[in-house]
Amino acid sequence: MDEHKIFKTAAIPIVLLIIGLKHYTQNLVVSIAVGIGIYVISYFIDKHIKKR
C-alpha cells in the first residue's frame, strides 16, 4: 500500500520535471529517459536509507 502512495506522490514532480526538460532539450524521448532515470535513482536511494 505504501509503495503505491510513493508512486503517486512521486509522479507529479516527475511529470513536471519531464515537461521542464522537454522545454530545455526540445526532445521528449530524452526528457522521459532522464526523468525515469532520476526517479529510479531516487527510489533506490530511498530504499537504501529505509533499510538502515
CNS distance restraints for C-alpha pairs under 8 A (distance, minus, plus):
assign (resid   1 and name CA) (resid   5 and name CA) 6.65 0.50 0.50
assign (resid   2 and name CA) (resid   6 and name CA) 6.27 0.50 0.50
assign (resid   3 and name CA) (resid   7 and name CA) 6.24 0.50 0.50
assign (resid   4 and name CA) (resid   8 and name CA) 6.25 0.50 0.50
assign (resid   5 and name CA) (resid   9 and name CA) 6.12 0.50 0.50
assign (resid   6 and name CA) (resid  10 and name CA) 5.93 0.50 0.50
assign (resid   7 and name CA) (resid  11 and name CA) 5.90 0.50 0.50
assign (resid   8 and name CA) (resid  12 and name CA) 7.22 0.50 0.50
assign (resid   9 and name CA) (resid  13 and name CA) 7.85 0.50 0.50
assign (resid  10 and name CA) (resid  14 and name CA) 6.28 0.50 0.50
assign (resid  10 and name CA) (resid  39 and name CA) 7.89 0.50 0.50
assign (resid  11 and name CA) (resid  15 and name CA) 6.06 0.50 0.50
assign (resid  12 and name CA) (resid  16 and name CA) 6.33 0.50 0.50
assign (resid  13 and name CA) (resid  17 and name CA) 5.95 0.50 0.50
assign (resid  14 and name CA) (resid  18 and name CA) 6.14 0.50 0.50
assign (resid  14 and name CA) (resid  35 and name CA) 6.12 0.50 0.50
assign (resid  14 and name CA) (resid  36 and name CA) 7.79 0.50 0.50
assign (resid  14 and name CA) (resid  39 and name CA) 7.11 0.50 0.50
assign (resid  15 and name CA) (resid  19 and name CA) 6.23 0.50 0.50
assign (resid  15 and name CA) (resid  35 and name CA) 7.92 0.50 0.50
assign (resid  16 and name CA) (resid  20 and name CA) 6.13 0.50 0.50
assign (resid  17 and name CA) (resid  21 and name CA) 6.04 0.50 0.50
assign (resid  17 and name CA) (resid  35 and name CA) 6.55 0.50 0.50
assign (resid  18 and name CA) (resid  22 and name CA) 6.01 0.50 0.50
assign (resid  18 and name CA) (resid  28 and name CA) 7.83 0.50 0.50
assign (resid  18 and name CA) (resid  31 and name CA) 5.28 0.50 0.50
assign (resid  18 and name CA) (resid  32 and name CA) 5.81 0.50 0.50
assign (resid  18 and name CA) (resid  34 and name CA) 7.84 0.50 0.50
assign (resid  18 and name CA) (resid  35 and name CA) 5.66 0.50 0.50
assign (resid  19 and name CA) (resid  23 and name CA) 6.53 0.50 0.50
assign (resid  19 and name CA) (resid  31 and name CA) 7.68 0.50 0.50
assign (resid  20 and name CA) (resid  24 and name CA) 6.39 0.50 0.50
assign (resid  21 and name CA) (resid  25 and name CA) 5.80 0.50 0.50
assign (resid  21 and name CA) (resid  26 and name CA) 7.67 0.50 0.50
assign (resid  21 and name CA) (resid  31 and name CA) 5.26 0.50 0.50
assign (resid  22 and name CA) (resid  26 and name CA) 4.98 0.50 0.50
assign (resid  22 and name CA) (resid  27 and name CA) 5.60 0.50 0.50
assign (resid  22 and name CA) (resid  28 and name CA) 5.36 0.50 0.50
assign (resid  22 and name CA) (resid  30 and name CA) 7.97 0.50 0.50
assign (resid  22 and name CA) (resid  31 and name CA) 5.49 0.50 0.50
assign (resid  25 and name CA) (resid  30 and name CA) 7.59 0.50 0.50
assign (resid  25 and name CA) (resid  31 and name CA) 7.15 0.50 0.50
assign (resid  27 and name CA) (resid  31 and name CA) 6.30 0.50 0.50
assign (resid  28 and name CA) (resid  32 and name CA) 6.13 0.50 0.50
assign (resid  29 and name CA) (resid  33 and name CA) 6.19 0.50 0.50
assign (resid  30 and name CA) (resid  34 and name CA) 6.12 0.50 0.50
assign (resid  31 and name CA) (resid  35 and name CA) 6.00 0.50 0.50
assign (resid  32 and name CA) (resid  36 and name CA) 6.04 0.50 0.50
assign (resid  33 and name CA) (resid  37 and name CA) 6.04 0.50 0.50
assign (resid  34 and name CA) (resid  38 and name CA) 6.13 0.50 0.50
assign (resid  35 and name CA) (resid  39 and name CA) 6.19 0.50 0.50
assign (resid  36 and name CA) (resid  40 and name CA) 6.07 0.50 0.50
assign (resid  37 and name CA) (resid  41 and name CA) 6.19 0.50 0.50
assign (resid  38 and name CA) (resid  42 and name CA) 6.09 0.50 0.50
assign (resid  39 and name CA) (resid  43 and name CA) 6.02 0.50 0.50
assign (resid  40 and name CA) (resid  44 and name CA) 6.26 0.50 0.50
assign (resid  41 and name CA) (resid  45 and name CA) 6.22 0.50 0.50
assign (resid  42 and name CA) (resid  46 and name CA) 6.04 0.50 0.50
assign (resid  43 and name CA) (resid  47 and name CA) 6.22 0.50 0.50
assign (resid  44 and name CA) (resid  48 and name CA) 6.08 0.50 0.50
assign (resid  45 and name CA) (resid  49 and name CA) 6.19 0.50 0.50
assign (resid  46 and name CA) (resid  50 and name CA) 6.28 0.50 0.50
assign (resid  47 and name CA) (resid  51 and name CA) 6.38 0.50 0.50
assign (resid  48 and name CA) (resid  52 and name CA) 7.09 0.50 0.50
